Structure formats: structure tokens, C-alpha cells
């Protein structure tokens, strides 16, 4: 059976492909795109934080609150960017539809 670490590493390749495709779409809201890239930053921060937790404390990252919380901040910021980006896109789409419906 494949280990969870290997599966995690392999899952980065489809995600990078996803980022490549959505970054080329003119319909993709820029702010939401930054949120998706922020998720990649979260992964990049979580890996060394997890290693540090294991080496320094002999524990999993989830058991070291200050490290885990610090890493989760990046995920929270990514999620905020995603929500704000798609919210703005929906508002823009709604205002465009209202503008053409009045004619």
C-alpha cells in the first residue's frame, strides 16, 4: 500500500496542473487565483513546520499548537482570498446581467 507521505507528494502534480490551467483562463478571478496559489504556500509552510515539530518536540504538527496555528494561518488567508475573489466575480456577473437586461 502507498504511504500517506508518498500520496501527498504525488498529489502536488495534479494540483500544479490545475494551477497551470486556471491561470490561463481569462474568466478566472485574479484574487481567487491568488487564493489557489496561497494553498500551495500553505503546503510549503506546513512541510517544514511538520518536520520541525517532529525533530524538536518528537510530536506531530497537530500536537504543537503554536506551530500548527501558524501554518493554518496561511490556509485561512488562502480561503479568504478564494471567497473574496469568487464573490467579486459573482457580483460583477450579476451587475453585467442587470445592465443588459434593462435595454
C-alpha positions as a LaTeX table, in Angstrom:
\begin{tabular}{lrrr}
\hline
Residue & $x$ (\AA) & $y$ (\AA) & $z$ (\AA) \\
\hline
Unk1 & 0.00 & 0.00 & 0.00 \\
Unk2 & 1.17 & 3.53 & $-0.78$ \\
Unk3 & 2.21 & 5.65 & 2.22 \\
Unk4 & 0.36 & 8.85 & 3.02 \\
Unk5 & 3.56 & 10.86 & 2.55 \\
Unk6 & 4.03 & 9.48 & $-0.96$ \\
Unk7 & 0.39 & 10.08 & $-1.79$ \\
Unk8 & 0.70 & 13.65 & $-0.53$ \\
Unk9 & 3.79 & 14.26 & $-2.66$ \\
Unk10 & 2.15 & 12.77 & $-5.74$ \\
Unk11 & $-0.98$ & 14.89 & $-5.23$ \\
Unk12 & 1.05 & 18.03 & $-5.85$ \\
Unk13 & 1.41 & 17.21 & $-9.55$ \\
Unk14 & $-2.32$ & 17.28 & $-10.38$ \\
Unk15 & $-2.66$ & 20.45 & $-8.30$ \\
Unk16 & 0.17 & 22.12 & $-10.22$ \\
Unk17 & $-1.61$ & 21.12 & $-13.44$ \\
Unk18 & $-4.82$ & 22.62 & $-12.09$ \\
Unk19 & $-2.99$ & 25.88 & $-11.30$ \\
Unk20 & $-1.45$ & 25.93 & $-14.76$ \\
Unk21 & $-4.83$ & 25.57 & $-16.48$ \\
Unk22 & $-6.77$ & 28.04 & $-14.33$ \\
Unk23 & $-4.04$ & 30.66 & $-14.56$ \\
Unk24 & $-4.58$ & 30.70 & $-18.33$ \\
Unk25 & $-8.34$ & 31.19 & $-18.12$ \\
Unk26 & $-9.45$ & 34.80 & $-18.65$ \\
Unk27 & $-12.61$ & 34.03 & $-16.65$ \\
Unk28 & $-10.71$ & 33.08 & $-13.51$ \\
Unk29 & $-10.88$ & 35.90 & $-10.93$ \\
Unk30 & $-7.35$ & 37.06 & $-10.11$ \\
Unk31 & $-7.98$ & 37.26 & $-6.37$ \\
Unk32 & $-9.31$ & 33.69 & $-6.32$ \\
Unk33 & $-6.30$ & 32.57 & $-8.35$ \\
Unk34 & $-4.06$ & 34.07 & $-5.69$ \\
Unk35 & $-6.03$ & 32.06 & $-3.14$ \\
Unk36 & $-5.33$ & 28.84 & $-5.01$ \\
Unk37 & $-1.65$ & 29.74 & $-5.15$ \\
Unk38 & $-1.83$ & 30.55 & $-1.43$ \\
Unk39 & $-2.89$ & 26.97 & $-0.81$ \\
Unk40 & 0.39 & 25.92 & $-2.35$ \\
Unk41 & 2.19 & 28.32 & 0.01 \\
Unk42 & 0.31 & 26.71 & 2.91 \\
Unk43 & 1.64 & 23.30 & 1.84 \\
Unk44 & 5.14 & 24.77 & 1.53 \\
Unk45 & 4.94 & 26.15 & 5.08 \\
Unk46 & 3.33 & 23.07 & 6.60 \\
Unk47 & 6.01 & 20.62 & 5.47 \\
Unk48 & 8.95 & 22.28 & 7.27 \\
Unk49 & 6.72 & 23.04 & 10.26 \\
Unk50 & 5.83 & 19.35 & 10.49 \\
Unk51 & 9.47 & 18.34 & 10.24 \\
Unk52 & 10.41 & 20.84 & 12.94 \\
Unk53 & 7.62 & 19.57 & 15.22 \\
Unk54 & 8.88 & 16.01 & 14.82 \\
Unk55 & 12.57 & 16.86 & 15.31 \\
Unk56 & 12.28 & 19.45 & 18.08 \\
Unk57 & 9.33 & 18.04 & 20.02 \\
Unk58 & 9.03 & 14.43 & 18.87 \\
Unk59 & 5.35 & 15.12 & 18.09 \\
Unk60 & 3.13 & 15.51 & 15.06 \\
Unk61 & 2.46 & 19.04 & 13.87 \\
Unk62 & $-1.16$ & 18.82 & 15.01 \\
Unk63 & 0.01 & 18.42 & 18.62 \\
Unk64 & 2.14 & 21.59 & 18.72 \\
Unk65 & $-0.43$ & 24.36 & 18.89 \\
Unk66 & 1.73 & 27.36 & 18.09 \\
Unk67 & 3.29 & 25.70 & 15.05 \\
Unk68 & 0.03 & 24.22 & 13.83 \\
Unk69 & $-1.80$ & 27.52 & 14.25 \\
Unk70 & 0.95 & 29.39 & 12.45 \\
Unk71 & 0.74 & 27.05 & 9.49 \\
Unk72 & $-3.07$ & 27.19 & 9.45 \\
Unk73 & $-2.96$ & 30.99 & 9.12 \\
Unk74 & $-1.76$ & 30.50 & 5.55 \\
Unk75 & $-4.69$ & 28.23 & 4.76 \\
Unk76 & $-7.10$ & 30.72 & 6.31 \\
Unk77 & $-5.67$ & 33.57 & 4.23 \\
Unk78 & $-5.91$ & 31.43 & 1.09 \\
Unk79 & $-9.53$ & 30.65 & 1.81 \\
Unk80 & $-10.33$ & 34.32 & 2.38 \\
Unk81 & $-8.77$ & 35.22 & $-0.97$ \\
Unk82 & $-10.77$ & 32.49 & $-2.69$ \\
Unk83 & $-14.06$ & 33.65 & $-1.19$ \\
Unk84 & $-13.43$ & 37.33 & $-1.91$ \\
Unk85 & $-12.31$ & 36.60 & $-5.46$ \\
Unk86 & $-15.33$ & 34.48 & $-6.34$ \\
Unk87 & $-17.65$ & 36.86 & $-4.50$ \\
Unk88 & $-16.40$ & 39.73 & $-6.63$ \\
Unk89 & $-16.80$ & 37.64 & $-9.79$ \\
Unk90 & $-20.41$ & 36.79 & $-8.91$ \\
Unk91 & $-21.16$ & 40.46 & $-8.15$ \\
Unk92 & $-19.63$ & 41.54 & $-11.46$ \\
Unk93 & $-21.59$ & 38.90 & $-13.35$ \\
Unk94 & $-24.81$ & 39.99 & $-11.66$ \\
Unk95 & $-24.25$ & 43.65 & $-12.47$ \\
Unk96 & $-23.45$ & 42.80 & $-16.10$ \\
Unk97 & $-26.64$ & 40.77 & $-16.42$ \\
Unk98 & $-28.69$ & 43.60 & $-14.90$ \\
Unk99 & $-27.10$ & 46.08 & $-17.27$ \\
Unk100 & $-28.01$ & 44.06 & $-20.36$ \\
Unk101 & $-31.47$ & 43.15 & $-19.08$ \\
Unk102 & $-32.55$ & 46.80 & $-18.83$ \\
Unk103 & $-32.09$ & 47.50 & $-22.52$ \\
\hline
\end{tabular}
